[in-house]
């Protein structure tokens, strides 16, 4: 637990924010939250909106759970956590429907599936239940950012190779198509998301030898 | 009747929970080390999906959709409670899992010991909530259709997890590049299995 004398951005707190981006990445190392991650990575915009939604739910949820941690009876904690998550997800869903309706249609059931995203329960259990509100907030932001990072990397490659666009803008010039370049339709199909993540894990682990499984 | 079979087959092969929508990946990756445990989890998923999807269908139809409360009194005809669906679905799933656990413990102790720890895990399996949300989105016509969709999705999930577990048991003896061991290769194999399952896509039902 962090010392109360720690300043708001002490080295320890900054570490909470940065380790989930690499060494403790929720998707590639902790294997959390893959369920809803892959289906939204065909294009970059939905992936980005999804990442922001998860960040909002995870950061706010972590703070709420951490504030409540002394009053929650251990036996009913899962129900309490589910109620907190479900209420936050309803809020996010309504906000998305109000402001970015098209993207919320594309995300379809996957906004609702944030509820059963293992990252949330995983972080609540592993961190927020035993830490103060501010570190929990940073932990939430950090982990959601690590999740979002992978989402956006996967979406970047799938959109670039699959549709020839980045963030909805054409980037492959017309003459490339004229001389016979074709978009790779395979990248848009669901199985390619899994293979792209497999390759990201491969690259990450060959750079950090200590992550390799025995 | 034909319609029911077509929904059933469709949800097993074409709209497979794992290969087409990646639902339930967390437990799929965590519990697929041996065939035996994966069969246990797979059966539990079929069971719970087969129960929660029809229950949520009824709740959705008679309580949540716009105008659903009209059967109570005409003055409630324009009430729209659909924004509550997430929280209600997850509550139904959590309590159903609890209920199923108690019933099995009482009447089928052998099954209970073999399903064991998997039942409580299922409450937070994305495939279960995903089943209910897809059911809501696709607007099935009656309870029978929703049930056959639920069971079919469960069977599809079962096939996927047992398949990957069998492959992972064998692959332990292969020489995989170090960094790809474990998680990495599992992702890639799942991707390849997904490609294989896509060959069912052209089938018109």
Boltz contact constraints between the chains, C-beta under 6 A:
constraints:
  - contact:
      token1: [A, 31]
      token2: [B, 29]
      max_distance: 6.0
  - contact:
      token1: [A, 34]
      token2: [B, 25]
      max_distance: 6.0
  - contact:
      token1: [A, 35]
      token2: [B, 23]
      max_distance: 6.0
  - contact:
      token1: [A, 35]
      token2: [B, 25]
      max_distance: 6.0
  - contact:
      token1: [A, 35]
      token2: [B, 26]
      max_distance: 6.0
  - contact:
      token1: [A, 35]
      token2: [B, 126]
      max_distance: 6.0
  - contact:
      token1: [A, 38]
      token2: [B, 22]
      max_distance: 6.0
  - contact:
      token1: [A, 39]
      token2: [B, 21]
      max_distance: 6.0
  - contact:
      token1: [A, 39]
      token2: [B, 22]
      max_distance: 6.0
  - contact:
      token1: [A, 82]
      token2: [B, 90]
      max_distance: 6.0
  - contact:
      token1: [A, 86]
      token2: [B, 86]
      max_distance: 6.0
  - contact:
      token1: [A, 86]
      token2: [B, 87]
      max_distance: 6.0
  - contact:
      token1: [A, 86]
      token2: [B, 90]
      max_distance: 6.0
  - contact:
      token1: [A, 89]
      token2: [B, 86]
      max_distance: 6.0
  - contact:
      token1: [A, 90]
      token2: [B, 86]
      max_distance: 6.0
  - contact:
      token1: [A, 109]
      token2: [B, 133]
      max_distance: 6.0
  - contact:
      token1: [A, 109]
      token2: [B, 134]
      max_distance: 6.0
  - contact:
      token1: [A, 109]
      token2: [B, 137]
      max_distance: 6.0
  - contact:
      token1: [A, 112]
      token2: [B, 86]
      max_distance: 6.0
  - contact:
      token1: [A, 112]
      token2: [B, 133]
      max_distance: 6.0
  - contact:
      token1: [A, 113]
      token2: [B, 126]
      max_distance: 6.0
  - contact:
      token1: [A, 113]
      token2: [B, 130]
      max_distance: 6.0
  - contact:
      token1: [A, 115]
      token2: [B, 86]
      max_distance: 6.0
  - contact:
      token1: [A, 115]
      token2: [B, 90]
      max_distance: 6.0
  - contact:
      token1: [A, 116]
      token2: [B, 124]
      max_distance: 6.0
  - contact:
      token1: [A, 116]
      token2: [B, 126]
      max_distance: 6.0
  - contact:
      token1: [A, 116]
      token2: [B, 129]
      max_distance: 6.0
  - contact:
      token1: [A, 118]
      token2: [B, 26]
      max_distance: 6.0
  - contact:
      token1: [A, 121]
      token2: [B, 124]
      max_distance: 6.0
  - contact:
      token1: [A, 190]
      token2: [B, 20]
      max_distance: 6.0
  - contact:
      token1: [A, 190]
      token2: [B, 194]
      max_distance: 6.0
  - contact:
      token1: [A, 191]
      token2: [B, 191]
      max_distance: 6.0
  - contact:
      token1: [A, 191]
      token2: [B, 194]
      max_distance: 6.0
  - contact:
      token1: [A, 191]
      token2: [B, 195]
      max_distance: 6.0
  - contact:
      token1: [A, 194]
      token2: [B, 187]
      max_distance: 6.0
  - contact:
      token1: [A, 194]
      token2: [B, 190]
      max_distance: 6.0
  - contact:
      token1: [A, 194]
      token2: [B, 191]
      max_distance: 6.0
  - contact:
      token1: [A, 195]
      token2: [B, 188]
      max_distance: 6.0
  - contact:
      token1: [A, 195]
      token2: [B, 191]
      max_distance: 6.0
  - contact:
      token1: [A, 197]
      token2: [B, 187]
      max_distance: 6.0
  - contact:
      token1: [A, 198]
      token2: [B, 184]
      max_distance: 6.0
  - contact:
      token1: [A, 198]
      token2: [B, 187]
      max_distance: 6.0
  - contact:
      token1: [A, 198]
      token2: [B, 188]
      max_distance: 6.0
  - contact:
      token1: [A, 201]
      token2: [B, 183]
      max_distance: 6.0
  - contact:
      token1: [A, 201]
      token2: [B, 184]
      max_distance: 6.0
  - contact:
      token1: [A, 202]
      token2: [B, 179]
      max_distance: 6.0
  - contact:
      token1: [A, 202]
      token2: [B, 180]
      max_distance: 6.0
  - contact:
      token1: [A, 202]
      token2: [B, 184]
      max_distance: 6.0
  - contact:
      token1: [A, 205]
      token2: [B, 179]
      max_distance: 6.0
  - contact:
      token1: [A, 206]
      token2: [B, 179]
      max_distance: 6.0
  - contact:
      token1: [A, 212]
      token2: [B, 178]
      max_distance: 6.0
  - contact:
      token1: [A, 212]
      token2: [B, 179]
      max_distance: 6.0
  - contact:
      token1: [A, 213]
      token2: [B, 181]
      max_distance: 6.0
  - contact:
      token1: [A, 213]
      token2: [B, 182]
      max_distance: 6.0
